[in-house]
Amino acid sequence: MKTYSFENLEVWKASRKLVSAIYQIQNKFPYYDKSGLGDQIRRAAISIPSNIVEGNYRTSIKEQIRFIEIAFASLMEVYCQLILAFDLNYITENQLLECKSTIDTIRKMLIGLRSQKQKKLSSNNHSK
C-alpha cells in the first residue's frame, strides 16, 4: 500500500495524536456544550493535521508556509479552548497540562518546519 509523504512527517503524527486526545476529552463535556465549545475544539484540532497535509502538497513555498501558519493558529486556538474548558470545569488541570505538553511539542515542530521552508524560500530568492 502506498505511503504518502505527509505520513512520514513527525509533526503530522503528533497532531493526529492531539486530535484523538481532544476527541476523548470532548466526549466528557456536558451534553449541553458538546455542540458549542465541543464542536469548536474538534474543528480546530482537525484543522491542524489537515493544514499540514494541504500545505505539504502546495507547489509554492510561500503557500506551504501559509498553511503551516494556519496549522499553528489552529493549534493556539485549541489551547485557548482547552483553557476555557478548564475554566468551565469540563477538564482537570492535569488534562490541560498533558495537552499543553503535546501542544508545545507540535508548536516547536511547526516553528522548525516553517523556518526550514523560510530558508528554502530565501535561498531561492537569492539565486534569482
Helices and strands as residue ranges (DSSP letters): G 5-8, H 10-26, G 31-33, H 37-56, H 61-87, H 93-126
